[in-house]
């Protein structure tokens, strides 16, 4: 895969990859601004701002209308660390996409009317989320795992009250501080040459004024020294257990070890937790494990829905027995090879998706590790059985566990 990069005088970084397997072009703009950049008492701003960024700009009253007219699509998401906007458009109309995104970066319509409308929508989303079965458990787990770091609140906000109390000036201040070229990456993928992509980016983005970007002083999360445990009772159809353990940040190459570990635990029917605890022992109806690729200290999570005839004590013990095996026994070469092969096939397949590729290129360029993205399969394949044993010994020490029993009333 050939990658080309350029940095403009206003600080905007551009990254590009060409393919002719599609007739489309994806333009992706990533801002290093997520809920991590908020302050307690003023949470939910990053997500609310994402909503407002679709409410038009100075020269484009309706962002989606010109895009949809030529068969294009657009979307966005906000998480702990970033807000990411992307559009996909036929290659013949590529310049329209550059114009749309540049006007949105420079002149978004952040009016009181749009703010009031979108805040109502976000508050309704928040209420619906809380009223869904298991809807509040992610927030509860965050608060259990993080005591100092902003990861302790969800992207949608720390509470309904905090979002309700947000004012337009809060959002304008967040936008002015974070939505600047020096805190952004534009990635362009698909059927457009580097020369054309560079020319169009320069035409539409290079004249956006430079603004100083100062990184937020984000508190470090203290090392966890004792197990944490909570029980909640809710109106839910099935008991569940949630466990989380602190892992390294995404810039640390150990992240590949934790990624492979999560696959060994619960990626497909032959993985340990699913095979042993769902199919063989019938402790859970479903179970999953995943990691977070976070700018700061992340989490490895295990989530299981418990069989009705199994107690939460038995379910918790069953998980601990499986993680204890990883602390004491070397994973076989066969098992390691199986997950490495699966990871390689999935990773290569995803690179044919120009939207996914644009997102990944922007993310890794933002953290300054594009080369690592290009060689991700090699990093993953370099993980040894001894590496898995070493990280498991520390990770699954009981004093590092965060556990929630989420039970029926």
Secondary structure, 3 states (H helix, E strand, C coil): CCCEEEECCCCCEEEEEECCCCCEEEEEEEECCCHHHCECCECCHHHHHHHHCCCCECCECCHHHHHHHCCCEEEEEECCCCEEEEEEEEHHHHHHHHHHHHHHHHCECCCHHHHHHHHHHHHHHHHHHHHCCCCCHHHHHHHHHCCCCHHHCECCECCHHHHHCCCHHHHHHHHHHHCCHHHEEEEEEECCCHHHHHHHHHHHHCCCCCCCCCCCCCCCCCCCCCCEEEEEEECCCCCEEEEEEEECCCCCCCHHHHHHHHHHHHCCCCCHHHHHHHHHCCCEEEEEEEECCCCCCEEEEEEEEECCCCCHHHHHHHHHHHHHHHHHCCCCHHHHHHHHHHHHHHHHHHCCCHHHHHHHHHHHHHCCCHHHHHCHHHHHHCCCHHHHHHHHHHHCCHHHEEEEEEEEC
